[in-house]
Amino acid sequence: MSAATAAGGAVSRGLRGGARVRGLLALAPFLLFCAAFLVVPLLLMLVQSVRGPGGDLTLSHFGRAFAAEYRGALLNSLVISVVSAAAGTAIGGIAAWAALHARSGFVRRGVVTLANVTSNFAGIPLAFAFIATLGTSGFVTAWLDRLVGLDLCSWGRFFYKAPGVTLAYVYFQLPLMILVITPALRGLRTEWAEAAASLGASRGEYFRRVALPVLAPSLLASFMLLCANALGAYATAFALAQDNVNLLPIKIGFLMTGDVTLDQGLASALAVVLVVLMALLIAGYQAMAARGRRWLA
Amino acid sequence: MSTGSRVRSWQYLVLALAVLYLAVPVLATLRFALTVGGSFSLKPLATLVGRPEFASSMGRSALLAVLTVVVALVVTLPTLVYATLRLPRIRPLLETVTLLPFVVPGVILSLGLFGLYGGPPFSLTGTPTILVCSYVVIAMPLMYRSLDNALGAIDARRLCEAAESLGAGFGSTLVRVLLPNLLPGVVVGSLLTFATAFGEFTLANLLVGAAWKTFPVFMREIPDGHEQSGVAVISFALTWVVSAAVLWATGRGAATTVTGATR
């Protein structure tokens, strides 16, 4: 890429007038497309979140967005994404580590393949798979019932709401974690462990004073990516719990499809809150991932 | 093995747990799709495939996905090549724009598009057009990165200089010289874009819904649990074929179609 970029400068010095017009023609469709179907709609949404009924500037929509009903949705969304991301980071991180250093080549390759295949399993099909597994007549539910005598009625109330949604989110967090963290784990060189050991460090000391500081930015980056991944999710929760789970994306979708006419100001304010959270998480992810890559050279 | 990288048994236990967590739902779904009352049966699958909307919605989604791939290629490829070779200053802008779909969840994009295209003068909601256009945007990071990786792997500058010294313009250099060399990236980007468009639910449900039912929208309305499992197995098999094809085409590890909009 850098070679091509450097060469680009040399070529562009020889740009003629006709070529410049053609260049604009080459760039225009892409920029117009992104403007028409991404940037302008988002800017319009931002405007509507602060515009009152008379066209005046107002923060009343944000006031309503942070009032009781929607504050609950925001908190629920945050809790579900943090819990599923924490579980994904911890379990996926340890699993990736164990798989990377497994003696059997079948395990090493198999786990990455499994993560690759299952990382694309999300949305409606994932919700259906979880219903077949842990729903009231699910495979694992029946097995648990035989084993410990589950109360199916209270299990149903548990599963088709926030806890079930969290379990389903963990399913798409795990493979993503394994795929994202494996390159960072590979960057931990065996020589460092050997050097630490030859200097008399115990396994715990090596982990605390060498491995963890090197991995910390990558782990934090992955955690933030996973949080963002769950925060914006809609299809999985919608198929599993319909409107029984009070999440921000579900609320916004409900405002759009509900019986009453769309309250554009309120919906836009909620959307702006969600986008700001997503942007902070993705920016944090990028910054931390860049720091983590220093060790991978 | 050094002390630092020896795997403890509790770590293998966590790995086993993770593998079970990922594998059991797939197996349970397969079992549920192929049994009725505890014994093997193809009846749920037959009923599912026999539903009149099964074939029609699948056809709609396939059409949508193909159109999305074509538009995404036409919009992305010339821009990326031109920016890389002649206008490197604009690349950071392009990279920022292609990152946006990661930050914007499908629900938010739907709301934004509904505000602009929900009524006159541009009434596009309720039509497949809005879906093709928005799917091109959602899949942009995947298409852009696939093509950019392929572009980084060839000596684009020398190819272009050679073509230009032989008298070829930008258009014919692009189509007759660069495109064949970028084919692996084109294939991977197209596959990922196809899979994203084929499986997208949120925008299809919120912007179009019953007016033009796509496969995922049809999928969600299936009432019977066994048929739900059947359709989950079918869609899992489709994504599995796509990831296998991507892995085969890249020969590398990362084939994930993760963007904010598809969860």
Interface residues (C-beta under 8 A of the other chain):
Chain A: M1 A3 A4 T5 A6 A7 G8 G9 A10 V11 S12 L15 A19 R22 G23 A26 L27 P29 F30 L31 F33 C34 A36 F37 L38 V39 V40 P41 L42 L44 M45 Q48 I91 G92 I94 A95 W97 A98 A99 H101 A102 R103 V107 V111 V112 T113 L114 A115 N116 V117 T118 S119 N120 F121 A122 G123 I124 P125 L126 F128 A129 F130 I131 A132 T133 G135 S137 G138 F139 V140 V170 Y171 F172 L174 P175 L176 I178 L179 T182 L188 T190 W192 A193 E194 A196 A197 R203 Y206 F207 V210 A211 A228 N229 A230 L231 G232 A233 Y234 A235 T236 F238 A239 P249 I252 G253 M256 T257 L262 Q264 A267 S268 A271 L274 V275 M278 A279 I282
Chain B: M1 S2 T3 G4 S5 R6 V7 Q11 Y12 V14 L15 L17 A18 V19 Y21 L22 A23 V24 P25 V26 L27 A28 T29 R31 F32 A33 V74 V75 T76 P78 T79 V81 Y82 A83 T84 L85 R86 L87 P88 I90 R91 L94 V97 L99 L100 P101 F102 V103 V104 P105 G106 V107 I108 L109 S110 L111 G112 L113 F114 G115 L116 Y117 C133 S134 V136 V137 M140 D148 L151 G152 D155 A156 R157 C160 E161 G169 F170 G171 A195 G199 F201 T202 N205 L206 G209 P216 M219 R220 G225 Q228 S229 V231 A232 S235 F236 T239 W240 V242 S243 L247 G253 A254 A255 T256 T257 V258 G260 A261 T262 R263
